[in-house]
Amino acid sequence: MAITFPPIILASKSPRRQELLTLMGLNFEVLLKDVDESYPEGLKPAEIAVYISEQKAKAFSAADEIVITADTIVALNGEILGKPSSREHAQEMLAKLSGSKHEVYTGVTLVKGDKIHSFYDRTEVYCKSVSSEEIDFYIDNFQPYDKAGSYGVQDWWGLVVVQRIEGSYTNVMGLPTEKLYSELLKFV
């Protein structure tokens, strides 16, 4: 028996999150609101992802539909690697990820009216070493400026550089779908 959820709003411009919800068979519309994505100092990576997701959700607290907000961050040895601000910044981040293990955290918040629920997922990602020429090729051909950590696991970087992951693949794409489905079932 298929589960039918009430109307859903995805508060994200991420084409990857939109694709994942579509693949999950969910009926949703995209609605965006500008939200300050800064966070207090001293938070751990998982806390940052949830904090920002909750800030996004607060903009929708009066909604009659279920609203899904999310924030994905990349952490390398405690350093947060957000979206790159320039080509040089992307080069710097990808050079750091080359030959290392990092974590990807996605905080997700579900909100409907005054009901709010947040959770997160964590995935470890192992990358092989790559040259500066390969990093430049990646940036030139895949323009990873809208991605935390400057890469997409679903494109060349994920296919050629990522050696293995431990945890949810879709979490690295920006939305831990298995966990989201389970949490939606409890939320409705």
C-alpha positions, -999 to +999 in steps of 0.1 A: +000+000+000+014+034-010+017+061+016+000+094+007+013+124+025-005+157+029+007+187+007+045+193+011+065+225+006+102+221-001+119+253+010+151+247-010+164+259-044+186+228-046+179+209-078+193+178-061+168+180-032+140+185-056+151+155-077+153+133-046+118+142-034+105+135-069+123+101-069+107+094-035+073+099-052+064+129-030+040+156-042+055+189-034+060+225-045+091+247-040+087+279-020+117+300-010+122+327+016+154+346+023+170+334+056+202+344+074+224+313+073+249+325+099+252+305+131+266+310+166+302+302+172+310+271+192+285+248+176+295+213+164+290+204+127+257+185+133+244+214+155+252+239+127+233+220+101+203+216+124+205+253+136+204+266+100+177+242+090+156+254+119+162+291+110+149+283+075+118+265+090+109+294+113+101+315+082+073+290+075+059+284+110+024+294+101+022+271+070-008+247+067+013+223+046+043+203+058+074+223+051+108+206+046+139+227+051+175+214+051+211+225+053+241+205+043+277+212+055+310+195+050+334+192+079+371+183+076+390+179+108+366+203+125+368+229+098+335+238+081+337+239+043+307+258+031+299+269-004+329+284-022+330+322-026+353+321-056+372+299-079+403+302-057+382+292-026+369+261-045+404+252-054+415+255-018+387+234-005+390+206-031+428+205-024+420+200+013+395+172+005+420+154-019+434+123-002+414+127+030+383+117+049+356+142+057+321+142+071+289+155+055+261+166+078+225+174+067+201+190+092+165+186+082+135+203+098+098+195+093+073+221+103+035+224+101+018+252+120+033+251+155+046+216+152+084+214+144+108+185+143+145+184+134+170+157+128+203+152+111+224+126+093+261+121+091+281+104+063+319+098+061+334+104+026+368+092+016+385+109-013+416+098-033+444+122-040+440+143-071+462+168-089+457+206-092+450+200-129+422+176-120+408+201-095+408+228-122+392+204-147+364+197-122+358+234-114+358+244-151+334+216-162+311+213-132+310+248-116+305+236-080+299+270-066+265+261-051+277+231-032+290+227+003+326+216+001+327+226-035+317+192-049+287+171-059+288+133-051+265+127-081+289+142-107+325+137-118+340+142-083+318+115-069+324+092-098+362+096-100+375+110-067+352+096-040+366+061-031+339+051-006+313+065+017+301+052+051+265+062+056+238+076+034+247+085-002+216+108-005+228+126+026+259+136+007+236+148-021+219+171+004+189+151+018+190+118+038+160+103+021+156+071+041+157+090+073+134+117+059+108+091+049+108+076+084+106+109+101+077+120+078+058+089+087+061+098+124+054+135+118+021+131+100 
